[in-house]
Amino acid sequence: MKEYDVIVIGSGVGMNIVFNALSDRMNVALIDMGNVGGTCLNVGCVPSKMLVYPADRIVEIEETKRLGLRTKIKEIDFSFIMGRMKVPIQQGRKFLKREIRSSKNLDFYNREAHFIDEYTLKTGNEIIKGRKIFIVSGSRIAVPPVRGIEKIEYLTNESVLELKRRPVSMIIIGGGYVAAEYAHFFAAMGTKVTIVEMGERLLRSEEPEVSELLKQTLSKRMKIYTNTETLEVRKVRNGCVVTISDKSSGKVRKIKAERIMVAAGRKSNADLLRVENTGIETDAYHYISVDTFLRTNKENIWALGDAIGKQMFTHAGDKEAEIAWHNATNSDKMEMNFNAVPHAVFTCPQIASVGMTEKSAKKDHEILVGKAHYSDTVAGDTMAEKEGFAKAVVDKKTRRILGFHIIGPHAPMLIQEVVNAVANKSDIKYITSSMHVFPALSELVPEVLNNLK
């Protein structure tokens, strides 16, 4: 048995902990059964945004008629777009492999591993033990219990990246952010897209009016069924037939497409690690249970990232890695503030949010709500942006922002000012008392806060 000061399971945001441990001259074991870099680099944020960016440009060009411009896209080189997407993945992997090979006091186990005893894992034919263990094992696709799904070659967020040819038509099962982003991409490429979502709306964790505007906008480019259950998938010549049922009316219909993509959620990889063998507690969905210090119930074992299912975003994982490492090596402890974690959905229109929805905030707070449209600002008006808006949820007593939600152009950039205020626990004067460039879209944020009621 080989013993280590630190064992890190997962080479995504877990690499932050690896490099910190090596800097402190500890001997480290890194375990990952997949490609180095984790979900974000290989099959998540990086490749999907490389695809979404040209899709955004296509939609912008198609919408220039509202500015009095008559433009036309002559050709879309799908093969080039897919090839360009893979460049940063290959570069990222190459960089990480080089860093791993050149690092002293680091052993990399590039294979499956699982716990066999307290603080002890088996990987291949080797058994290793760690004094401190960080579980950053990520998540994988959750396949819904649809009849016949196991008999077809469906696409996932991983296999979709290997497409060489644009599908003529595609049915996406699921209505979360992965489904919405890929629906946007393929529709822009010219694929006939259909979304089938079991819930009552797309992006169910967003504000209802945000979800509704997204559905209205995307419906101009694709077919969307919400509150609809997928009953069966059957392979036929030149594609698949999907049987769906409207949950309100009970009406059953069949729809056909060349390809099916499953994007109906994620599940933790913690079950593959058999964490129960080291005494770690998980919830009903196999996500590892942690406290606000990212400690598991087992001393000297921390968990973070997708494995805990809190805020499954790379920037959240990076912050969690910083906090977990601090708490593992310092007597003063830091808490993870999950309410200050922003997120964005790179559809068209873009969406960005931080904090609570109006409904959740009302449970424990007396609130004020403000709203403003992009067109309420000069910059928004110049863009002929009529539908996009932002919404603020503020504590009436403290005047602190509890939640902020934007749907429209550049939403992920506009939200940052709000994130800073939330993270610093500042009241709305942090934003409203500052000068904002005129005329710029940044005026949208104080405009919302000046409309509180």
C-alpha positions in Angstrom: 0.0 0.0 0.0 1.2 3.5 -0.9 0.3 6.4 1.4 -0.1 10.0 0.3 -0.5 13.3 2.1 -3.3 14.2 -0.3 -5.5 12.2 -2.7 -7.5 14.2 -5.2 -10.2 12.3 -7.1 -11.0 14.2 -10.3 -8.8 16.3 -12.6 -11.3 19.1 -13.4 -11.4 21.8 -10.7 -9.5 19.2 -8.6 -6.4 20.3 -10.3 -6.5 23.5 -8.2 -6.1 21.4 -5.1 -3.4 19.3 -6.7 -1.2 22.3 -7.5 -1.8 23.8 -4.1 -0.7 20.6 -2.4 2.4 20.3 -4.6 3.3 23.9 -3.8 3.2 23.0 -0.1 5.6 20.1 -0.8 3.1 17.4 -0.1 3.1 14.0 -2.0 -0.1 13.8 -4.0 -2.1 11.1 -5.8 -4.4 12.3 -8.6 -7.1 9.9 -9.8 -9.2 10.3 -12.9 -10.6 7.5 -15.1 -11.2 9.9 -18.0 -9.4 12.6 -19.9 -7.5 15.2 -17.8 -9.4 18.5 -17.4 -12.7 17.1 -16.3 -16.1 17.9 -17.7 -15.6 21.6 -18.4 -12.6 21.2 -20.7 -13.6 18.0 -22.4 -17.3 17.8 -22.8 -18.8 20.9 -21.1 -18.2 24.6 -21.0 -15.3 24.9 -23.4 -16.6 22.9 -26.4 -20.2 23.9 -26.0 -19.3 27.6 -26.0 -17.0 27.2 -29.0 -20.2 25.9 -30.8 -22.6 28.5 -29.4 -20.5 31.5 -30.4 -20.9 31.0 -34.2 -24.6 30.1 -33.6 -25.0 33.5 -31.9 -23.5 35.2 -34.9 -25.8 33.4 -37.2 -28.9 34.5 -35.3 -27.6 38.1 -35.1 -27.2 38.2 -38.9 -30.6 36.8 -39.4 -32.1 39.4 -37.1 -30.4 42.5 -38.7 -33.6 43.2 -40.6 -35.0 44.9 -37.5 -32.1 47.5 -38.0 -33.0 48.0 -41.7 -30.3 45.6 -43.0 -30.9 42.9 -45.6 -28.3 40.2 -45.1 -28.0 36.5 -46.0 -25.8 33.7 -44.9 -24.6 31.9 -48.0 -23.1 28.8 -46.4 -22.4 27.2 -43.0 -19.4 25.0 -42.8 -20.5 22.5 -40.1 -17.3 20.5 -40.4 -15.1 23.5 -39.8 -17.1 24.6 -36.8 -16.9 21.2 -35.2 -13.1 21.0 -35.9 -12.5 24.5 -34.5 -14.3 23.4 -31.3 -11.8 20.7 -30.6 -8.7 22.8 -30.8 -8.8 24.3 -27.2 -9.7 20.9 -25.8 -6.6 19.3 -27.3 -4.5 22.3 -26.2 -5.9 22.1 -22.7 -5.3 18.4 -22.4 -1.7 18.8 -23.7 -0.9 21.5 -21.2 -2.3 19.5 -18.2 -0.5 16.3 -19.2 2.7 18.2 -19.5 2.2 19.8 -16.0 1.4 16.4 -14.5 4.4 14.6 -16.0 6.8 17.4 -14.9 5.5 17.6 -11.4 7.5 16.0 -8.6 5.7 14.2 -5.8 2.7 13.6 -8.0 1.4 10.2 -9.1 -1.4 10.1 -11.7 -3.7 7.1 -11.7 -5.5 7.5 -15.0 -8.1 4.7 -14.4 -11.1 3.8 -12.3 -10.9 3.7 -8.5 -13.2 2.9 -5.6 -13.0 2.9 -1.8 -12.4 -0.4 -0.2 -11.9 0.8 3.4 -11.5 4.0 5.4 -9.4 6.5 3.5 -8.3 3.6 1.2 -8.9 3.1 -2.5 -8.2 0.4 -5.0 -7.2 1.5 -8.5 -6.2 -1.2 -10.9 -4.1 -3.6 -8.9 -2.8 -1.0 -6.5 -4.1 0.1 -3.1 -3.5 3.6 -1.9 -4.3 5.5 1.2 -4.6 9.3 1.9 -4.3 11.4 5.0 -6.5 14.1 3.4 -8.9 13.2 0.5 -10.7 15.6 -1.8 -13.5 14.1 -3.9 -14.0 16.1 -7.0 -15.4 13.2 -9.1 -17.9 15.1 -11.2 -21.2 13.9 -12.7 -22.5 12.0 -15.7 -25.6 12.1 -17.8 -28.8 10.8 -16.2 -30.8 8.7 -18.7 -34.5 8.9 -18.2 -36.6 5.7 -18.0 -37.9 5.9 -21.5 -39.0 2.6 -23.1 -36.7 1.6 -25.9 -34.0 4.2 -25.1 -31.4 1.6 -24.5 -31.9 0.2 -28.0 -31.0 3.4 -29.9 -27.8 5.3 -30.4 -28.8 8.5 -28.7 -26.6 11.5 -28.5 -25.3 13.0 -25.2 -23.3 16.1 -24.3 -20.3 13.9 -24.9 -21.1 12.0 -28.1 -22.6 15.1 -29.8 -19.1 16.6 -30.0 -18.1 13.8 -32.4 -20.6 14.5 -35.1 -19.1 14.9 -38.5 -22.3 15.8 -40.3 -25.1 18.1 -39.4 -28.3 16.2 -38.6 -31.3 17.1 -40.7 -33.6 16.9 -37.6 -33.1 16.3 -33.9 -35.4 15.7 -30.9 -33.8 16.8 -27.6 -35.3 15.0 -24.5 -34.9 17.5 -21.6 -35.4 21.2 -21.1 -32.4 22.3 -18.9 -29.5 24.5 -19.8 -27.7 21.8 -21.8 -30.8 21.1 -23.9 -31.4 24.8 -24.4 -27.9 25.6 -25.5 -27.6 22.7 -27.9 -31.1 23.4 -29.3 -29.9 26.9 -30.0 -26.8 25.7 -31.7 -28.3 23.1 -34.0 -31.3 25.3 -34.9 -28.7 27.9 -36.0 -26.9 25.3 -38.0 -30.1 24.5 -39.9 -31.2 21.4 -38.1 -35.0 21.0 -37.5 -35.1 20.9 -33.7 -37.7 19.7 -31.3 -37.5 19.9 -27.5 -39.5 17.6 -25.3 -39.5 18.7 -21.6 -41.4 16.8 -18.8 -41.7 19.9 -16.6 -44.1 22.7 -17.1 -41.4 25.1 -18.4 -37.9 25.3 -19.7 -35.1 26.0 -17.2 -37.4 25.3 -14.3 -35.0 26.9 -11.7 -35.2 30.3 -13.5 -37.8 33.0 -12.8 -41.1 31.9 -14.6 -41.1 35.0 -16.8 -37.6 34.3 -17.8 -38.5 30.8 -18.8 -41.5 32.0 -20.7 -39.7 34.6 -22.7 -37.0 32.0 -23.6 -39.7 29.6 -24.8 -41.4 32.3 -26.8 -38.2 33.3 -28.5 -36.8 29.8 -29.2 -40.2 28.7 -30.5 -39.7 31.0 -33.5 -36.8 28.7 -34.5 -37.9 25.2 -33.2 -40.8 23.2 -31.8 -41.0 23.0 -28.0 -43.3 20.7 -26.0 -43.4 21.4 -22.2 -45.3 19.4 -19.6 -44.9 16.5 -22.0 -43.6 13.0 -21.1 -41.5 10.9 -23.4 -43.0 7.5 -23.4 -41.1 5.5 -26.0 -38.3 5.7 -28.5 -38.2 3.4 -31.5 -35.6 3.1 -34.3 -37.0 3.3 -37.8 -35.4 3.8 -41.2 -33.5 7.1 -41.4 -34.1 7.9 -37.8 -36.2 7.4 -34.7 -39.9 7.8 -33.8 -40.6 9.2 -30.3 -43.9 8.8 -28.6 -44.9 11.7 -26.3 -47.8 12.4 -24.1 -49.2 15.8 -23.0 -49.5 15.5 -19.2 -52.5 17.9 -19.1 -54.7 16.5 -21.8 -53.3 13.0 -22.1 -53.0 13.4 -25.8 -50.4 11.0 -27.3 -48.6 11.8 -30.5 -45.6 10.5 -32.4 -42.8 12.7 -33.7 -39.8 11.7 -35.9 -36.2 12.9 -36.2 -32.9 11.7 -37.6 -31.2 11.9 -34.3 -32.2 11.9 -30.6 -30.2 13.8 -27.9 -30.7 13.0 -24.2 -30.2 16.1 -22.0 -32.5 15.3 -19.1 -30.2 16.0 -16.1 -27.0 14.8 -14.4 -26.2 12.4 -11.6 -23.2 12.3 -9.2 -20.3 9.9 -9.9 -19.9 9.3 -6.2 -21.7 5.9 -6.5 -19.0 4.7 -8.8 -16.5 5.4 -6.0 -18.4 3.3 -3.5 -18.0 6.1 -1.0 -20.0 4.2 1.6 -16.9 2.0 2.1 -15.1 4.9 3.7 -18.2 6.0 5.7 -19.2 9.0 3.6 -22.9 10.0 3.6 -24.8 10.8 0.4 -28.3 12.0 -0.3 -31.0 10.0 -2.1 -29.5 11.0 -5.5 -25.9 9.9 -4.5 -24.7 13.4 -4.2 -22.2 13.6 -1.4 -23.4 15.5 1.7 -21.2 18.4 2.9 -21.5 21.3 5.3 -20.9 24.9 4.4 -17.1 24.3 4.9 -17.3 21.5 2.3 -16.5 18.9 4.8 -18.1 15.4 4.5 -19.2 13.6 7.7 -15.8 11.9 7.6 -12.9 13.7 9.1 -10.2 14.9 6.6 -12.4 14.2 3.6 -13.8 17.1 1.6 -16.1 17.0 -1.4 -16.9 19.7 -4.0 -17.9 20.4 -7.6 -20.6 18.4 -9.4 -20.1 15.5 -6.9 -22.1 17.5 -4.2 -24.8 18.7 -6.6 -25.0 22.2 -5.2 -24.1 24.7 -7.9 -22.8 22.6 -10.9 -20.7 25.3 -12.6 -17.0 25.5 -13.1 -16.6 28.9 -11.5 -18.4 27.5 -8.4 -16.1 24.5 -8.4 -13.1 26.8 -8.6 -14.3 28.7 -5.6 -15.1 25.5 -3.7 -11.6 24.2 -4.4 -10.1 27.4 -2.9 -12.3 27.1 0.2 -11.8 23.4 0.7 -8.0 23.7 0.5 -8.0 26.6 2.9 -10.2 24.7 5.4 -7.9 21.7 5.1 -4.8 23.6 5.9 -5.8 26.4 8.2 -7.4 26.7 11.7 -9.6 29.6 10.7 -12.4 28.2 8.4 -14.1 29.7 5.4 -17.7 29.1 4.4 -19.0 28.6 0.9 -21.7 31.1 0.1 -23.8 29.3 -2.5 -26.2 32.3 -2.7 -23.5 34.3 -4.3 -22.9 31.8 -7.1 -24.0 33.3 -10.5 -24.8 31.2 -13.5 -25.5 31.9 -17.2 -27.3 30.0 -19.9 -25.8 30.7 -23.4 -28.9 30.4 -25.4 -30.2 33.2 -27.6 -31.4 35.2 -25.8 -28.7 34.8 -23.1 -29.7 34.4 -19.4 -27.8 35.2 -16.3 -28.9 34.9 -12.6 -27.6 35.1 -9.1 -29.3 34.4 -5.8 -33.0 33.7 -5.1 -36.1 33.8 -7.2 -39.0 36.0 -6.1 -40.9 32.9 -4.9 -38.0 31.5 -2.8 -37.2 34.9 -1.3 -40.7 35.5 -0.1 -40.5 32.5 2.2 -38.1 34.2 4.7 -38.0 37.9 3.6 -40.2 40.9 3.1 -39.1 41.9 -0.4 -39.2 44.6 -3.0 -39.2 43.7 -6.7 -37.9 45.8 -9.5 -38.0 45.3 -13.2 -36.7 47.1 -16.3 -36.5 46.3 -20.0 -33.4 46.7 -22.2 -35.5 49.2 -24.2 -35.7 51.4 -21.1 -32.1 52.3 -21.7 -30.8 54.2 -24.7 -28.3 51.4 -25.5 -31.1 48.9 -25.5 -33.2 51.0 -27.7 -30.4 51.5 -30.2 -30.2 47.7 -30.4 -33.9 47.5 -31.1 -34.1 45.0 -28.1 -37.8 45.0 -27.2 -38.2 41.9 -25.2 -35.1 41.5 -22.9 -35.4 42.5 -19.3 -33.9 42.3 -15.9 -35.5 41.7 -12.5 -34.3 42.4 -9.0 -35.4 40.9 -5.7 -34.3 43.0 -2.7 -34.7 42.6 1.0 -37.0 45.5 2.1 -35.3 46.0 5.5 -31.6 45.7 4.6 -31.9 46.8 1.0 -29.6 43.9 0.0 -30.0 42.1 -3.3 -31.4 38.6 -2.7 -31.7 37.8 -6.4 -31.1 39.3 -9.8 -32.2 37.8 -13.1 -31.4 39.0 -16.7 -32.5 37.7 -20.1 -31.2 39.4 -23.1 -27.9 40.4 -24.9 -24.7 40.2 -22.9 -26.6 39.0 -19.7 -23.5 37.1 -18.4 -21.4 40.3 -18.4 -24.1 42.5 -17.0 -24.7 40.3 -14.0 -21.1 40.7 -12.7 -21.7 44.1 -11.0 -24.6 42.5 -9.1 -22.5 39.4 -8.2 -19.9 41.7 -6.6 -22.6 43.5 -4.5 -24.0 40.1 -3.4 -20.6 38.7 -2.5 -19.7 41.8 -0.6 -23.0 41.8 1.2 -23.5 45.4 0.1 -26.9 47.2 -0.2 -28.2 48.5 -3.5 -26.3 51.8 -3.0 -23.2 49.9 -4.0 -24.6 50.0 -7.5 -27.1 52.9 -7.6 -24.6 55.5 -6.2 -21.9 54.6 -8.8 -21.7 56.3 -12.2 -22.6 54.2 -15.2 -21.4 55.0 -18.7 -24.0 56.6 -20.8 -25.3 55.3 -23.1 -24.2 51.7 -22.3 -26.1 48.6 -21.5 -24.7 48.7 -17.9 -27.4 51.3 -17.2 -29.9 48.5 -17.1 -28.8 47.3 -13.7 -29.3 50.5 -11.7 -32.5 51.1 -13.8 -33.9 47.9 -12.3 -33.0 48.9 -8.8 -34.5 52.3 -9.2 -37.8 50.6 -10.0 -38.2 48.7 -6.7 -41.8 48.4 -5.4 
